[in-house]
């Protein structure tokens, strides 16, 4: 099932809260954001970053 650019992918609750608090409420907003910047957010580990990157790749996008 392809992910939507309008919603965040299913990642852990702390990572989801951190993304929303930082203003990232949709997957499309994460395109080209530096991976290192996201890694600084609370709860954002390698697994969550991988899920986000995979979801972006489904749409031909990627992290910065």
C-alpha positions as CSV (number, residue, x, y, z in Angstrom):
1,X,0.0,0.0,0.0
2,X,1.5,3.3,-1.1
3,X,1.8,6.0,1.5
4,X,0.1,9.4,1.2
5,X,2.0,12.6,0.9
6,X,-0.7,14.2,3.1
7,X,-0.1,12.1,6.2
8,X,3.0,11.1,8.2
9,X,4.0,7.5,8.0
10,X,3.4,5.1,10.9
11,X,6.4,5.7,13.2
12,X,6.6,5.8,17.0
13,X,4.5,8.2,19.0
14,X,7.4,10.3,20.4
15,X,8.8,10.8,16.9
16,X,5.4,11.7,15.5
17,X,4.9,14.3,18.2
18,X,8.4,15.7,17.6
19,X,7.7,16.0,13.9
20,X,4.4,17.8,14.5
21,X,5.9,20.1,17.0
22,X,8.6,21.0,14.5
23,X,5.9,21.8,11.9
24,X,6.2,18.6,9.9
25,X,2.5,17.6,9.6
26,X,2.6,16.0,6.2
27,X,5.1,13.6,4.5
28,X,5.6,16.1,1.6
29,X,7.0,18.6,4.1
30,X,9.9,16.2,4.9
31,X,11.2,16.1,1.3
32,X,14.7,17.4,1.1
33,X,14.9,18.1,4.9
34,X,18.4,17.1,6.0
35,X,18.5,13.7,7.7
36,X,20.8,15.1,10.4
37,X,18.2,17.8,11.2
38,X,15.5,15.3,11.8
39,X,17.8,13.0,13.8
40,X,18.1,15.8,16.4
41,X,14.4,15.6,17.2
42,X,13.3,13.7,20.3
43,X,12.4,10.1,19.6
44,X,13.7,10.2,16.0
45,X,16.0,7.2,15.6
46,X,17.4,5.3,12.7
47,X,14.2,3.1,12.3
48,X,11.9,6.1,12.1
49,X,14.2,7.9,9.7
50,X,14.3,4.8,7.5
51,X,10.5,4.6,7.5
52,X,10.2,8.2,6.5
53,X,12.9,7.9,3.8
54,X,11.1,4.7,2.4
55,X,7.8,6.5,2.3
56,X,9.3,9.5,0.5
57,X,11.0,7.2,-2.0
58,X,7.5,5.8,-2.9
59,X,6.8,9.2,-4.3
60,X,10.2,9.8,-6.0
61,X,11.3,12.1,-3.1
62,X,14.0,11.8,-0.4
63,X,15.4,13.3,2.7
64,X,18.1,15.9,2.2
